[in-house]
């Protein structure tokens, strides 16, 4: 039987990932510290700790892949005489709009994908926290199981 302390610790493990907005790498440090301190006391806390850490590592890998895919498109646009908007501030404002490169659309699509992934990450963390609060197990979608 789960007591409230175990549910609270599991909930705080998931919510501690939001500490990244205050502390660099807080999304790793917070869950790891809480999980390491409490994993031996409860299998429920151990399971939620592993899930939270696996999800954060998976999100980091996905972000690196999206970043590595989008950087070349960014540089190809800069170095291919990209003349989408030309502003001349010395003779007044001169705006020159030509047809954008298809690479801009691909890079923009990857940027939109990154924003959607960030929003989904926040939603999944909140769902996991609510499941932990209710004493239920939760498996994050698209998570690679590094810790088993």
NULUMNU-360542 format. One record per residue (C-alpha): x, y, z. Coordinates in steps of 0.25 Angstrom, whole numbers. Each point is the difference from the previous one (the first is absolute). Layout:
BEGIN
[rec [X; Y; Z]]
...
//
This chain:
BEGIN
[rec [0; 0; 0]]
[rec [5; 14; -4]]
[rec [0; 11; 11]]
[rec [-1; 15; -3]]
[rec [15; 2; 2]]
[rec [4; -10; -12]]
[rec [-10; 7; -9]]
[rec [5; 13; 4]]
[rec [14; -3; -3]]
[rec [-3; -7; -13]]
[rec [-8; 13; -4]]
[rec [11; 9; 4]]
[rec [10; -8; -8]]
[rec [-8; 3; -13]]
[rec [-3; 15; 4]]
[rec [15; 2; 3]]
[rec [3; -1; -14]]
[rec [-6; 14; -1]]
[rec [12; 5; 8]]
[rec [7; 1; -13]]
[rec [-6; 14; -2]]
[rec [8; 5; 12]]
[rec [12; -9; 1]]
[rec [8; -5; -12]]
[rec [-2; -15; -2]]
[rec [-10; 0; 12]]
[rec [-9; -9; -8]]
[rec [11; -11; 2]]
[rec [5; 4; 14]]
[rec [-13; 1; 7]]
[rec [-6; -13; -4]]
[rec [13; -7; 2]]
[rec [2; 5; 14]]
[rec [-14; -3; 4]]
[rec [0; -14; -7]]
[rec [14; -4; 6]]
[rec [-4; 4; 14]]
[rec [-13; -8; 0]]
[rec [1; -11; -10]]
[rec [3; -10; 10]]
[rec [-12; 3; 9]]
[rec [-11; -2; -10]]
[rec [-1; -8; -14]]
[rec [-11; 11; -4]]
[rec [10; 11; 2]]
[rec [11; -8; -7]]
[rec [-9; -2; -12]]
[rec [-4; 15; -1]]
[rec [14; 4; 2]]
[rec [5; -8; -11]]
[rec [-11; 4; -9]]
[rec [3; 15; 2]]
[rec [15; -2; -2]]
[rec [-2; -8; -13]]
[rec [-10; 10; -5]]
[rec [10; 12; 2]]
[rec [11; -8; -6]]
[rec [-9; -3; -12]]
[rec [-5; 14; -2]]
[rec [15; 5; 0]]
[rec [3; -10; -11]]
[rec [-12; 4; -8]]
[rec [4; 15; 2]]
[rec [14; -3; -5]]
[rec [-5; -7; -12]]
[rec [-9; 11; -4]]
[rec [10; 10; 3]]
[rec [11; -7; -9]]
[rec [-10; -2; -11]]
[rec [-4; 15; 0]]
[rec [14; 6; 1]]
[rec [4; -3; -14]]
[rec [-13; 5; -6]]
[rec [3; 13; 8]]
[rec [14; 1; -5]]
[rec [-4; -3; -15]]
[rec [-10; 11; 1]]
[rec [11; 10; 5]]
[rec [11; -4; -10]]
[rec [-9; -1; -13]]
[rec [-2; 15; -2]]
[rec [-13; -1; 7]]
[rec [-8; 13; -3]]
[rec [-13; -2; 6]]
[rec [0; 13; 7]]
[rec [10; 11; -2]]
[rec [0; 12; 9]]
[rec [8; 12; -3]]
[rec [1; 9; 12]]
[rec [9; 11; -5]]
[rec [-9; 5; -12]]
[rec [-12; -2; 8]]
[rec [-7; -13; 1]]
[rec [0; -8; -13]]
[rec [-7; -13; 1]]
[rec [3; -10; -11]]
[rec [-9; -13; 0]]
[rec [3; -11; -9]]
[rec [-4; -15; -1]]
[rec [5; -8; 13]]
[rec [9; -12; -2]]
[rec [-7; -14; 2]]
[rec [11; -2; 11]]
[rec [-7; 11; 8]]
[rec [-13; -8; 0]]
[rec [8; -12; 4]]
[rec [7; 7; 12]]
[rec [-13; 7; 4]]
[rec [-7; -13; 0]]
[rec [11; -6; 9]]
[rec [-2; 12; 9]]
[rec [-15; -2; 1]]
[rec [3; -15; 3]]
[rec [9; 5; 11]]
[rec [-10; 9; 6]]
[rec [-11; -11; 0]]
[rec [10; -10; 6]]
[rec [2; 10; 12]]
[rec [-15; 2; 2]]
[rec [-2; -15; 0]]
[rec [11; -2; 10]]
[rec [-6; 10; 9]]
[rec [-14; -7; -1]]
[rec [6; -14; 2]]
[rec [8; 4; 13]]
[rec [-13; 6; 5]]
[rec [-8; -13; -3]]
[rec [11; -8; 6]]
[rec [0; 8; 13]]
[rec [-15; -1; 1]]
[rec [1; -15; -2]]
[rec [10; -1; 11]]
[rec [-8; 8; 9]]
[rec [-12; -10; -2]]
[rec [9; -12; 2]]
[rec [0; -5; -14]]
[rec [12; -4; -8]]
[rec [3; 8; -13]]
[rec [9; -2; -12]]
[rec [4; 12; -8]]
[rec [-3; -2; -15]]
[rec [12; -1; -10]]
[rec [10; -2; 12]]
[rec [12; -8; -2]]
[rec [3; -9; 13]]
[rec [14; 3; 4]]
[rec [-3; -4; 14]]
[rec [-7; -13; 2]]
//
